[in-house]
Amino acid sequence: MSLCEESPDPDDSLVSELTGISERLDKHLGSLEVKNLLGGENDQNDAIVMIHSGAGGTESADWAAMLLRMYQRWAELRGMDISIVDYQPGEEAGIKSVTFELKGNYAFGHLKVENGVHRLVRISPFDSNKRRHTSFASVFVYPDIDDEIDIEINEGDLRIDTYRSQGAGGQHVNTTDSAVRITHIPTGIVVACQNERSQHKNKATAMKVLRVKLYEKERLEQEAARDKLNSSKQKIAWGSQIRSYVLHPYQLVKDHRTEHETGNTGRVLDGEIDDFIEQALLKKVV
């Protein structure tokens, strides 16, 4: 209890003002504590994020699209720029996979804790019998370190295919074979870009993503023990999830690494995931 509240004749407006100041100070101190944790080698960098639907067919494809929207909203709330690099739609709804760039201060430092499998439980909108379904999607986050990468790529090791864009991006994107898919034959790594009208620009972006992936592969191979980014790439199914989003029979989002949870599922799916990110950083889950 504050001194104002202990006073025989407390000033309600002063109590309210001091309470507000205290809450703002607590929030500011919490933000500073989190910022101190963002001291990793690439934490300050932009991020390249990939989402893949997992076990569950159309359900999981729709869930992957919901996750994409969640991160888009999170980026908007933070004033970050997000651009879709590659978009593979699902057969009936949602997306099979999507790759996007996120530009903003400490984008990778924040989103690196999102690596892993995300699980959704809900009444399926695609099930005429209104049964409950469980869906999975994986999220992989890489630092955008293209300018710092010294990776030699032999043109003879590349297979470059062009095709017509399948994704959302405006009518002009779909009128020519401007999308580019690059396969790095020695490693089997495949990257694609269909974001731009220009085939040349799409190729440049795809090469950038390829360099990031090759750099990450080389870094992991050089380490004696694989770091957690690699070990998080588990089967996209039951038992490997880092976070569960339950919409039925109750409302709950729970992170299984930190035990942090909330019943306000709507806010989380609308991009308000900072509490989950902060708890993961504080508990050093990566």
Long-range contacts (C-beta under 8 A, 24 or more apart in sequence): 30-278, 33-282, 34-278, 34-281, 34-282, 35-106, 37-281, 37-282, 37-284, 38-106, 38-109, 38-110, 38-281, 40-109, 40-112, 42-108, 42-109, 42-143, 42-145, 43-106, 43-108, 43-109, 43-112, 43-143, 44-105, 44-106, 44-108, 44-109, 45-107, 45-108, 45-109, 45-143, 45-144, 45-145, 46-101, 46-102, 46-103, 46-104, 46-107, 46-108, 46-143, 46-144, 47-101, 47-102, 47-107, 47-108, 47-111, 47-112, 47-141, 47-142, 47-143, 47-144, 48-85, 48-99, 48-100, 48-101, 48-102, 48-141, 48-142, 48-143, 48-144, 48-209, 48-212, 49-99, 49-100, 49-101, 49-102, 49-111, 49-114, 49-139, 49-140, 49-141, 49-142, 50-97, 50-98, 50-99, 50-139, 50-140, 50-141, 50-142, 51-95, 51-97, 51-98, 51-137, 51-138, 51-139, 51-140, 52-96, 52-97, 52-137, 52-138, 52-140, 52-236, 53-90, 53-94, 53-95, 53-96, 53-97, 53-135, 53-136, 53-137, 53-236, 54-117, 54-135, 54-136, 54-137, 54-138, 54-235, 54-236, 54-237, 55-135, 55-136, 55-236, 55-237, 55-238, 56-133, 56-134, 56-135, 56-136, 58-90, 58-91, 58-92, 58-93, 58-94, 58-126, 59-120, 59-124, 59-126, 59-133, 59-135, 60-94, 60-135, 60-136, 60-137, 60-236, 61-90, 61-91, 61-92, 61-93, 61-94, 61-95, 61-96, 62-90, 62-93, 62-94, 62-125, 62-126, 62-135, 63-94, 63-118, 63-120, 63-135, 63-136, 63-137, 64-90, 64-94, 64-95, 64-96, 64-97, 64-98, 64-137, 65-90, 65-93, 65-94, 65-95, 66-94, 66-120, 66-269, 67-118, 67-137, 67-139, 68-95, 68-98, 68-100, 69-269, 70-268, 70-269, 70-270, 70-271, 70-273, 71-100, 71-102, 71-111, 71-114, 71-271, 72-271, 73-270, 73-271, 74-271, 74-272, 74-273, 74-274, 75-102, 75-104, 75-271, 76-271, 77-271, 77-272, 78-104, 79-104, 80-104, 80-107, 83-195, 84-167, 84-168, 84-169, 84-195, 85-192, 85-193, 85-195, 85-205, 85-206, 85-209, 86-167, 86-191, 86-192, 86-193, 86-194, 86-195, 87-166, 87-167, 87-168, 87-169, 87-194, 88-166, 88-167, 89-166, 89-167, 92-126, 93-126, 99-191, 99-192, 99-209, 101-144, 103-144, 107-144, 108-141, 108-142, 108-143, 108-144, 110-277, 110-281, 111-141, 111-277, 112-141, 112-143, 112-229, 112-286, 113-276, 113-277, 113-280, 113-281, 113-285, 113-286, 114-139, 114-141, 114-273, 114-277, 115-139, 115-140, 115-141, 115-228, 115-229, 115-232, 115-242, 115-286, 116-232, 116-234, 116-240, 116-241, 116-242, 116-243, 117-234, 117-236, 117-237, 117-240, 117-241, 117-242, 118-241, 118-242, 118-243, 118-244, 118-245, 119-238, 119-241, 119-243, 119-244, 119-245, 120-244, 120-245, 120-247, 121-244, 121-245, 121-246, 121-247, 121-248, 122-246, 122-247, 122-248, 123-247, 123-248, 132-248, 132-249, 134-238, 136-236, 136-237, 136-238, 136-241, 137-236, 138-233, 138-236, 140-233, 142-212, 142-213, 142-216, 143-212, 144-212, 145-212, 145-215, 146-208, 146-211, 146-212, 149-211, 149-212, 149-215, 151-211, 151-214, 151-215, 151-218, 153-184, 153-207, 153-210, 153-211, 153-214, 157-184, 157-185, 157-186, 158-182, 158-183, 158-184, 158-185, 159-183, 159-185, 160-203, 162-199, 165-194, 166-194, 167-194, 169-194, 169-195, 172-197, 173-197, 178-202, 180-206, 181-206, 182-206, 182-207, 182-210, 184-210, 184-214, 187-214, 187-217, 189-213, 189-214, 189-217, 228-285, 228-286, 229-286, 243-276, 245-269, 255-279, 255-280, 257-283, 257-285, 258-283, 258-285
